[in-house]
């Protein structure tokens, strides 16, 4: 099995992996079995999961910012409470996802450092300014609605901790 890492280079560890292990792994995935942290997995699968899950976690955390900026400016106490709950919920989602990624042998510090250095990414939708209260409604309706449509299928992903985190999210 060959893979290309994020720099575009073929990696030696994926070339040298045992074909029998790869075949058994691919059969488990084809049978819709969950791959668990202590199970053998190709290194390319592990790296791809770390990248995907950490990007998802970063997006959840960064996604708190546009709504968090409006907590003090919400039109009434009820809406402040709703925003507080939503921001806390997004933070919890990020923590679930960081925990799932940590089962793959990376640390939260490494993931955060990759984000800060620009090596890791997050959803850029959160870079758009929320200049009005209506923008908060648009985020709730369009961005969160689209996220739900994308995240429901992830409940059936092959990596068990990620799938279970998506059920909780």
C-alpha positions as CSV (number, residue, x, y, z in Angstrom):
1,X,0.0,0.0,0.0
2,X,1.3,3.4,-0.9
3,X,0.1,6.7,0.5
4,X,0.9,10.3,0.0
5,X,1.5,12.4,3.1
6,X,0.6,16.1,3.2
7,X,3.9,17.0,1.7
8,X,3.2,14.9,-1.4
9,X,5.9,12.3,-0.7
10,X,5.4,8.6,-0.6
11,X,6.2,7.3,2.9
12,X,8.4,4.4,3.5
13,X,6.5,2.9,6.5
14,X,3.4,2.4,4.3
15,X,5.4,0.6,1.6
16,X,6.8,-1.9,4.1
17,X,3.6,-2.9,5.8
18,X,2.7,-6.6,5.9
19,X,0.2,-7.4,3.1
20,X,-1.6,-9.9,5.3
21,X,-2.2,-7.3,8.0
22,X,-3.4,-4.8,5.4
23,X,-5.8,-7.4,3.9
24,X,-7.2,-8.3,7.3
25,X,-7.6,-4.6,8.1
26,X,-9.4,-3.9,4.9
27,X,-11.7,-6.9,5.4
28,X,-12.7,-5.6,8.8
29,X,-13.5,-2.1,7.3
30,X,-15.4,-3.8,4.4
31,X,-17.5,-5.7,7.0
32,X,-18.4,-2.5,8.8
33,X,-16.5,-3.4,11.9
34,X,-15.1,-0.7,14.1
35,X,-11.3,-0.3,14.3
36,X,-10.3,0.4,17.9
37,X,-7.3,2.1,19.3
38,X,-5.4,-1.1,20.2
39,X,-6.1,-2.7,16.8
40,X,-3.4,-2.8,14.2
41,X,-4.0,-0.2,11.5
42,X,-1.9,1.1,8.6
43,X,0.1,4.1,9.4
44,X,-1.5,6.1,6.6
45,X,-4.9,5.4,8.1
46,X,-3.7,6.6,11.6
47,X,-2.2,9.8,10.2
48,X,-5.2,10.5,8.1
49,X,-7.5,10.1,11.1
50,X,-5.3,12.3,13.2
51,X,-5.5,15.0,10.5
52,X,-9.2,14.7,10.0
53,X,-10.3,14.4,13.6
54,X,-8.0,17.2,14.7
55,X,-9.3,19.5,12.0
56,X,-12.8,18.7,13.1
57,X,-11.9,19.4,16.7
58,X,-10.2,22.7,15.8
59,X,-13.3,23.7,13.8
60,X,-15.5,23.0,16.8
61,X,-13.3,25.2,19.1
62,X,-12.9,28.0,16.6
63,X,-16.6,27.8,15.9
64,X,-17.2,29.0,19.4
65,X,-15.7,32.4,18.6
66,X,-18.3,34.1,16.4
67,X,-21.2,33.3,18.8
68,X,-19.0,33.9,21.9
69,X,-18.4,37.4,20.7
70,X,-22.1,38.1,20.9
71,X,-22.8,36.8,24.4
72,X,-22.4,40.2,26.0
73,X,-24.3,41.9,23.1
74,X,-27.3,39.5,22.8
75,X,-30.6,41.4,22.9
76,X,-31.9,39.9,26.1
77,X,-31.0,37.5,28.9
78,X,-32.8,34.5,27.4
79,X,-30.7,34.8,24.2
80,X,-27.5,35.3,26.2
81,X,-28.3,32.0,28.0
82,X,-28.9,30.3,24.7
83,X,-25.6,31.5,23.3
84,X,-23.8,30.5,26.4
85,X,-25.2,27.0,26.2
86,X,-24.3,26.8,22.5
87,X,-20.7,28.0,23.0
88,X,-20.3,25.4,25.9
89,X,-21.7,22.7,23.6
90,X,-19.3,23.5,20.9
91,X,-16.4,23.4,23.4
92,X,-17.6,20.0,24.6
93,X,-17.6,18.7,21.0
94,X,-14.1,19.9,20.5
95,X,-13.0,18.1,23.7
96,X,-14.7,14.8,22.6
97,X,-12.9,15.0,19.3
98,X,-9.5,15.9,20.8
99,X,-9.9,12.8,23.1
100,X,-10.7,10.6,20.1
101,X,-7.6,11.8,18.3
102,X,-5.5,11.2,21.4
103,X,-6.3,7.5,21.2
104,X,-4.3,7.5,17.9
105,X,-1.1,8.4,19.7
106,X,-1.0,12.1,19.3
107,X,-1.3,14.7,22.1
108,X,-3.6,17.6,22.4
109,X,-0.5,19.9,22.7
110,X,0.8,18.5,19.4
111,X,-2.6,19.2,17.7
112,X,-2.8,22.7,19.1
113,X,0.8,23.4,18.0
114,X,0.0,22.2,14.5
115,X,-3.0,24.6,14.4
116,X,-1.0,27.5,15.7
117,X,1.8,26.9,13.2
118,X,-0.6,26.6,10.3
119,X,0.2,23.0,9.6
120,X,-3.3,22.0,10.7
121,X,-6.5,23.6,9.4
122,X,-10.0,24.3,10.5
123,X,-13.2,25.3,8.8
124,X,-12.7,28.8,7.3
125,X,-16.4,29.6,7.5
126,X,-15.7,30.9,11.0
127,X,-13.3,33.6,9.6
128,X,-16.3,35.6,8.3
129,X,-17.3,38.4,10.6
130,X,-20.6,38.4,12.6
131,X,-21.4,42.0,12.4
132,X,-25.1,41.8,13.3
133,X,-27.3,39.7,15.5
134,X,-28.8,38.3,12.3
135,X,-25.4,36.8,11.4
136,X,-25.7,34.7,14.6
137,X,-29.0,33.3,13.3
138,X,-27.5,32.6,10.0
139,X,-24.7,30.6,11.6
140,X,-27.2,28.6,13.7
141,X,-29.4,27.9,10.7
142,X,-27.0,27.4,7.8
143,X,-23.6,26.5,9.2
144,X,-24.9,24.3,12.0
145,X,-27.5,22.8,9.7
146,X,-24.8,21.9,7.1
147,X,-22.6,20.5,9.9
148,X,-25.3,18.1,11.0
149,X,-25.8,16.9,7.4
150,X,-22.0,16.2,7.2
151,X,-21.6,14.7,10.6
152,X,-24.5,12.2,10.7
153,X,-22.6,9.9,8.2
154,X,-19.5,10.1,10.4
155,X,-21.4,8.1,13.1
156,X,-20.8,5.1,10.8
157,X,-17.1,5.8,10.2
158,X,-14.7,2.9,10.6
159,X,-12.8,4.3,13.6
160,X,-14.7,3.4,16.8
161,X,-13.8,6.4,19.0
162,X,-14.6,8.9,16.3
163,X,-17.9,7.2,15.4
164,X,-18.9,7.2,19.1
165,X,-17.9,10.9,19.5
166,X,-20.1,11.7,16.5
167,X,-23.0,10.0,18.1
168,X,-22.5,12.1,21.3
169,X,-22.1,15.3,19.2
